[in-house]
Amino acid sequence: MSGKWLLRMVVSPLLAAAFSFQAAAAWPQALTQAKGAVLIEAASGRVLAEHRCHEPMPNASTTKIMTALLALEQEEIDESFVVDAAAIRTEGSSIGLLEGDQATLRTLAWGMLLASGNDAANAAAVRIDGSLEAFCGRMNRRAAELGMQDTHFCSPSGLDVGDHHTTAYDLALLAREALSNDDFAEMVRSKSAKLCYGNPPYHRWLTNHNRLLWQYEDCIGVKTGFTKAAGRCLVSAAERSGLTLIAVTLNCPDDFNVHRQLYEEAFSALEFLDVSDTLGSLSVAVTGAEQERVPVEPLWAPGAYLTAGERSHYQLSVRLEPFLYAPVRKGQPAGEITLTLEGVPLSAVPLIAAEERPARFSEYRSIIQQVKDFFEFPEQYRFPLSQGGPASDSSASQN
């Protein structure tokens, strides 16, 4: 299908010099309070502001973002099992697991994300791969899959073991992936949870260590961390009016205040730009129908969150099929709109047929064509064609 695209590029007039979101605002100076930091937009993944974000350093319990995500991706996460006695004997924060206790991977994920339980992280690791070392191998393989190029995990909990390190940017990539998991997203935005584990299992409440959930109403997670070597670490996310941002600070003494400041300034600076009006009337030729063309429309409002300065120099590309075979069904894929900024893709919206175009004659080939259309339509849009787009305590032990 890609070889059949017609390409039409629309570039907004350059009304101002290229705008740097980071350089134009003074507020990212707050990032320099951290040894490493980054702020990204979750939908596009673009970096809005950063400070030494690619420099490897220890990251304490923010490691458990990866451990919990891997646990939640397993099959039978609600199957009860007896935790490994050796695995739960670990220092630092704990959910109180004892030898002989029964738990599930889901419960352990809650325990490591809310109460930052090192015992929960280790118990999950051994349950999944049989040993901490084998599970760390899984963690590093998944990190590579996510493009976390400067990360090396040596423990499921984030305790200072071996050459355990990551970067602010890599953690932002990880948080972005983890938040796409519905179970993970529910857990990290919860202030507390009632869990059942023990021998025999009984109910108890755990409270989230992430105080930003109480201090900032737009916060939706995700994880705190602290060790002497790593200092205070915080990965957080906030959502307002359809815009989701992810902030990461490593070794930042005033992390909660820094994150609040970043979010307030960023939400004020970014506004959704709907480019629908710039598209004009779009249509695609139809072969084998009474009417020779069919109008096309975006599947959802095309656009991106931009600053005032960025609105003067974004690029919009429209790709259309050169023709479609009749019969054309309403909603059939017909192209794509892509919005980029300085070469960085910010959003991609499918173009679909706005009307039906019946075949001029009853054609035996129509079923074959439907199968062909199905497999040529980008996989992420096949099921369903639904609306998308713009809709800790510090101590010597880890928390």
C-alpha positions as CSV (number, residue, x, y, z in Angstrom):
1,M,0.0,0.0,0.0
2,S,2.8,2.4,0.8
3,G,4.0,2.3,-2.8
4,K,0.7,3.7,-3.9
5,W,0.6,6.8,-1.8
6,L,0.4,10.2,-3.5
7,L,2.3,12.8,-1.4
8,R,1.2,16.3,-1.0
9,M,3.1,18.6,1.5
10,V,1.6,21.7,3.1
11,V,4.0,23.8,5.0
12,S,2.8,26.6,7.2
13,P,4.4,30.0,6.5
14,L,7.5,30.8,8.6
15,L,6.2,33.7,10.5
16,A,8.9,33.6,13.1
17,A,12.3,32.1,13.7
18,A,12.5,28.4,14.8
19,F,11.1,28.2,18.3
20,S,12.9,26.2,21.0
21,F,10.4,25.2,23.8
22,Q,13.3,24.8,26.2
23,A,15.3,27.9,25.4
24,A,12.3,30.3,25.2
25,A,11.1,29.7,28.7
26,A,12.9,30.2,32.0
27,W,10.9,27.6,33.8
28,P,13.0,24.5,32.7
29,Q,15.7,25.9,35.0
30,A,13.9,23.9,37.7
31,L,15.2,20.8,36.0
32,T,18.7,21.7,36.9
33,Q,17.9,21.0,40.5
34,A,18.1,17.3,39.5
35,K,21.2,15.5,38.4
36,G,19.3,14.2,35.4
37,A,15.8,15.2,34.2
38,V,13.4,15.2,31.3
39,L,9.9,16.3,30.4
40,I,8.1,14.6,27.4
41,E,4.7,14.6,25.8
42,A,3.4,11.1,26.1
43,A,1.4,10.9,22.8
44,S,4.3,11.8,20.5
45,G,7.2,11.0,22.8
46,R,8.9,14.3,22.0
47,V,11.2,16.0,24.5
48,L,9.9,19.3,25.8
49,A,12.7,20.1,28.2
50,E,15.7,18.2,29.5
51,H,18.8,18.4,31.7
52,R,21.5,15.7,31.3
53,C,18.7,13.3,30.3
54,H,21.0,10.8,28.6
55,E,23.5,10.5,31.4
56,P,23.4,7.1,33.1
57,M,22.9,7.1,36.9
58,P,21.3,4.9,39.6
59,N,17.5,5.2,39.8
60,A,16.4,3.4,42.9
61,S,12.8,2.1,43.1
62,T,11.7,3.6,39.8
63,T,13.2,0.3,38.6
64,K,9.9,-1.3,39.8
65,I,8.1,0.3,36.8
66,M,9.8,-2.3,34.7
67,T,9.3,-5.1,37.2
68,A,5.6,-4.4,37.6
69,L,5.0,-4.1,33.9
70,L,6.6,-7.4,33.2
71,A,4.6,-9.0,36.0
72,L,1.4,-7.6,34.6
73,E,2.2,-8.9,31.2
74,Q,2.3,-12.5,32.3
75,E,-0.5,-15.0,31.9
76,E,-2.5,-16.1,35.0
77,I,-1.6,-13.0,37.0
78,D,-4.4,-13.8,39.4
79,E,-3.2,-17.3,40.1
80,S,-2.2,-17.7,43.8
81,F,1.2,-19.2,44.7
82,V,3.6,-19.4,47.7
83,V,6.2,-16.8,47.5
84,D,9.9,-17.9,47.5
85,A,11.3,-17.7,51.0
86,A,14.8,-16.6,49.9
87,A,13.5,-13.9,47.5
88,I,11.5,-12.0,50.1
89,R,14.5,-11.8,52.5
90,T,15.7,-8.4,51.3
91,E,16.5,-5.0,52.8
92,G,14.5,-1.7,52.4
93,S,10.9,-1.1,52.0
94,S,8.5,-4.1,52.2
95,I,4.9,-5.1,52.0
96,G,5.5,-7.5,54.9
97,L,5.7,-10.8,53.0
98,L,6.6,-13.8,55.2
99,E,7.7,-17.3,54.5
100,G,4.8,-19.4,53.4
101,D,2.7,-16.4,52.3
102,Q,0.4,-16.8,49.3
103,A,0.0,-14.0,46.7
104,T,-0.6,-13.3,43.1
105,L,1.4,-11.5,40.5
106,R,-1.3,-8.8,40.4
107,T,-1.1,-8.3,44.2
108,L,2.7,-8.1,44.0
109,A,2.5,-5.5,41.3
110,W,0.2,-3.4,43.5
111,G,2.7,-3.9,46.4
112,M,5.7,-2.8,44.5
113,L,4.0,0.2,42.8
114,L,2.2,1.6,45.9
115,A,4.3,0.6,48.9
116,S,7.5,0.1,46.9
117,G,7.9,-3.4,48.3
118,N,11.4,-4.9,47.5
119,D,10.1,-8.2,48.8
120,A,7.2,-8.0,46.3
121,A,9.5,-7.2,43.4
122,N,11.8,-10.1,44.2
123,A,9.0,-12.5,44.8
124,A,7.5,-11.7,41.4
125,A,10.9,-12.0,39.7
126,V,11.5,-15.5,41.0
127,R,7.9,-16.6,40.2
128,I,8.3,-15.5,36.6
129,D,11.9,-16.6,35.8
130,G,13.1,-18.8,38.7
131,S,15.9,-16.5,39.9
132,L,16.6,-12.8,40.2
133,E,19.5,-13.0,37.7
134,A,17.3,-14.6,35.0
135,F,14.6,-12.0,35.6
136,C,17.1,-9.2,35.2
137,G,18.0,-10.6,31.9
138,R,14.3,-10.3,30.9
139,M,14.3,-6.7,32.2
140,N,17.3,-5.8,30.0
141,R,15.9,-7.5,26.9
142,R,12.6,-5.5,27.3
143,A,14.6,-2.3,27.9
144,A,16.4,-2.9,24.6
145,E,13.0,-3.5,22.8
146,L,11.8,-0.1,24.1
147,G,14.9,1.7,22.9
148,M,16.3,2.2,26.4
149,Q,19.9,2.4,25.1
150,D,21.6,3.6,28.3
151,T,20.0,1.2,30.8
152,H,21.3,-1.8,32.6
153,F,19.2,-3.5,35.3
154,C,20.9,-5.6,38.0
155,S,18.0,-6.0,40.4
156,P,14.2,-6.1,40.2
157,S,13.8,-3.7,43.1
158,G,16.4,-1.0,42.2
159,L,18.6,-1.5,45.2
160,D,22.2,-0.5,44.6
161,V,23.6,-3.7,43.2
162,G,26.4,-4.0,40.6
163,D,26.3,-1.7,37.6
164,H,22.5,-0.9,37.9
165,H,21.8,2.3,36.0
166,T,19.5,4.1,33.6
167,T,18.8,7.6,32.4
168,A,16.0,10.1,32.8
169,Y,15.1,9.8,29.1
170,D,15.0,5.9,29.3
171,L,12.7,6.0,32.3
172,A,10.4,8.4,30.4
173,L,10.3,5.8,27.5
174,L,9.5,3.1,30.1
175,A,6.8,5.1,31.8
176,R,5.2,5.9,28.4
177,E,5.0,2.2,27.6
178,A,3.9,1.1,31.1
179,L,1.0,3.7,31.1
180,S,-0.4,2.0,28.0
181,N,-1.1,-1.1,30.2
182,D,-4.5,-0.6,31.7
183,D,-3.7,-2.5,34.9
184,F,-0.5,-0.6,35.5
185,A,-2.2,2.8,34.8
186,E,-5.0,2.0,37.3
187,M,-2.5,1.0,40.0
188,V,-0.1,4.0,39.8
189,R,-3.0,6.5,39.9
190,S,-4.5,4.9,43.0
191,K,-3.8,6.6,46.4
192,S,-4.4,3.3,48.2
193,A,-5.6,-0.3,47.7
194,K,-7.0,-3.1,49.6
195,L,-5.0,-6.3,48.9
196,C,-5.3,-9.9,50.0
197,Y,-2.2,-12.0,50.7
198,G,-0.6,-13.9,53.6
199,N,-0.9,-17.4,55.1
200,P,-3.8,-17.7,55.0
201,P,-4.4,-14.6,52.8
202,Y,-6.2,-11.8,54.5
203,H,-7.1,-8.2,53.5
204,R,-4.9,-5.2,54.3
205,W,-4.5,-1.7,53.0
206,L,-1.5,-0.2,51.3
207,T,-0.9,3.5,50.7
208,N,0.9,5.0,47.6
209,H,4.3,6.6,48.4
210,N,3.8,9.0,45.6
211,R,2.7,12.2,47.4
212,L,2.2,14.0,44.1
213,L,-1.1,12.2,43.8
214,W,-2.3,14.3,46.8
215,Q,-0.4,17.5,46.0
216,Y,-1.3,17.9,42.3
217,E,-4.8,17.1,41.0
218,D,-3.7,16.3,37.4
219,C,-1.2,13.7,38.5
220,I,-1.9,10.1,37.3
221,G,1.2,8.3,38.7
222,V,3.8,6.8,38.5
223,K,6.7,5.9,40.9
224,T,9.0,7.2,43.6
225,G,12.4,6.0,44.6
226,F,15.2,6.6,47.0
227,T,18.6,5.1,48.0
228,K,21.7,6.8,49.4
229,A,23.5,6.4,46.1
230,A,20.6,7.4,43.8
231,G,19.1,10.2,46.0
232,R,15.4,11.1,45.5
233,C,14.1,9.8,42.2
234,L,10.6,10.5,40.8
235,V,8.9,9.4,37.6
236,S,5.4,11.1,37.3
237,A,2.7,11.7,34.7
238,A,0.0,14.3,34.6
239,E,-3.0,14.7,32.3
240,R,-5.1,17.7,31.5
241,S,-7.6,18.3,28.7
242,G,-6.4,15.4,26.7
243,L,-2.7,16.2,27.0
244,T,-0.5,13.8,29.0
245,L,3.0,14.7,30.1
246,I,5.7,12.6,31.7
247,A,8.4,14.0,33.9
248,V,11.5,12.3,35.3
249,T,14.0,13.6,37.9
250,L,16.9,11.6,39.2
251,N,18.7,12.7,42.4
252,C,16.5,15.7,42.9
253,P,16.1,16.9,46.6
254,D,12.9,18.9,45.9
255,D,11.4,16.5,43.3
256,F,7.7,17.0,44.1
257,N,7.8,20.8,43.8
258,V,9.9,20.6,40.6
259,H,7.4,18.3,38.9
260,R,4.5,20.5,39.9
261,Q,6.3,23.5,38.5
262,L,7.1,21.7,35.2
263,Y,3.5,20.6,34.7
264,E,2.0,24.0,35.4
265,E,4.2,25.8,33.0
266,A,3.9,23.1,30.3
267,F,0.2,22.9,30.4
268,S,0.0,26.7,30.1
269,A,2.4,26.8,27.2
270,L,0.9,23.9,25.1
271,E,-2.4,24.1,23.3
272,F,-4.0,21.7,20.8
273,L,-3.9,23.0,17.2
274,D,-6.6,21.5,15.1
275,V,-5.5,21.6,11.4
276,S,-8.8,20.4,9.9
277,D,-9.5,23.7,8.4
278,T,-6.2,23.8,6.5
279,L,-6.9,20.5,4.7
280,G,-9.5,21.8,2.3
281,S,-11.6,19.4,0.3
282,L,-10.0,16.0,-0.2
283,S,-11.1,13.2,-2.4
284,V,-9.8,10.0,-4.1
285,A,-10.6,8.7,-7.5
286,V,-12.8,5.6,-7.7
287,T,-12.6,2.9,-10.4
288,G,-15.8,1.0,-11.3
289,A,-18.4,3.3,-9.8
290,E,-21.0,5.7,-11.2
291,Q,-19.4,8.6,-9.4
292,E,-15.7,9.0,-10.2
293,R,-14.5,10.3,-6.8
294,V,-15.2,9.8,-3.2
295,P,-14.6,12.5,-0.5
296,V,-12.3,11.5,2.4
297,E,-12.1,12.8,5.9
298,P,-9.8,12.3,9.0
299,L,-10.8,9.5,11.4
300,W,-10.4,12.0,14.2
301,A,-9.4,15.7,14.5
302,P,-5.9,16.0,13.1
303,G,-3.5,18.2,15.0
304,A,-1.0,18.4,17.9
305,Y,-0.2,20.2,21.1
306,L,2.1,23.1,20.2
307,T,3.4,26.3,21.8
308,A,2.5,29.7,20.4
309,G,5.9,29.9,18.6
310,E,5.7,26.3,17.2
311,R,2.4,27.1,15.5
312,S,4.3,29.1,12.8
313,H,6.5,26.3,11.4
314,Y,4.9,22.9,11.7
315,Q,4.7,20.7,8.6
316,L,1.6,18.9,7.5
317,S,1.7,16.1,4.9
318,V,-1.3,14.5,3.3
319,R,-1.0,11.1,1.6
320,L,-3.8,9.7,-0.5
321,E,-4.4,6.5,-2.4
322,P,-4.3,7.3,-6.2
323,F,-7.6,5.4,-6.6
324,L,-9.9,3.0,-4.9
325,Y,-11.8,0.1,-6.5
326,A,-15.6,0.1,-6.2
327,P,-17.4,-0.8,-4.2
328,V,-16.0,1.7,-1.7
329,R,-17.5,1.4,1.8
330,K,-17.8,4.3,4.2
331,G,-14.9,4.3,6.6
332,Q,-12.6,2.5,4.1
333,P,-8.9,3.6,4.5
334,A,-7.9,6.1,1.9
335,G,-4.8,7.9,3.2
336,E,-3.1,9.5,6.2
337,I,-2.3,12.9,7.6
338,T,1.0,13.4,9.4
339,L,2.0,16.5,11.4
340,T,5.7,17.0,12.1
341,L,7.7,19.7,13.8
342,E,11.4,20.1,12.8
343,G,11.3,16.6,11.3
344,V,9.8,15.0,14.4
345,P,6.4,13.3,13.9
346,L,3.9,14.5,16.4
347,S,0.7,12.9,15.1
348,A,-0.6,10.6,12.4
349,V,-4.4,10.4,11.6
350,P,-5.9,8.0,9.0
351,L,-8.0,9.4,6.2
352,I,-11.1,7.4,5.4
353,A,-13.9,7.4,2.8
354,A,-16.6,9.7,3.9
355,E,-19.3,8.1,1.8
356,E,-20.1,4.8,0.0
357,R,-19.5,4.3,-3.7
358,P,-21.4,1.2,-5.0
359,A,-19.9,-0.7,-7.9
360,R,-21.3,0.0,-11.3
361,F,-21.8,-3.7,-11.8
362,S,-21.9,-6.7,-9.5
363,E,-18.2,-7.8,-9.5
364,Y,-17.0,-11.2,-8.4
365,R,-13.7,-9.6,-7.3
366,S,-15.3,-7.5,-4.5
367,I,-14.7,-10.1,-1.8
368,I,-11.1,-10.5,-2.8
369,Q,-10.7,-6.7,-2.8
370,Q,-12.2,-6.5,0.7
371,V,-9.6,-8.9,2.0
372,K,-6.9,-7.0,0.2
373,D,-8.1,-3.7,1.8
374,F,-8.1,-5.3,5.3
375,F,-4.5,-6.3,5.1
376,E,-3.3,-3.1,3.6
377,F,-4.9,-1.0,6.3
378,P,-2.4,-0.2,9.1
379,E,-2.8,-2.8,11.8
380,Q,-3.2,-0.4,14.6
381,Y,-6.3,1.0,13.0
382,R,-8.1,-2.3,12.0
383,F,-10.0,-3.0,15.2
384,P,-11.9,-0.9,15.9
385,L,-12.2,2.2,13.8
386,S,-12.9,4.2,17.0
387,Q,-12.1,7.8,18.0
388,G,-8.5,8.4,18.9
389,G,-6.2,11.3,19.1
390,P,-6.7,14.3,21.4
391,A,-9.0,13.3,24.0
392,S,7.9,9.9,48.8
393,D,9.3,9.4,51.9
394,S,13.1,9.8,52.1
395,S,15.1,7.4,54.4
396,A,18.2,5.4,54.3
397,S,16.1,2.5,52.9
398,Q,14.4,2.6,49.5
399,N,10.8,3.7,49.1
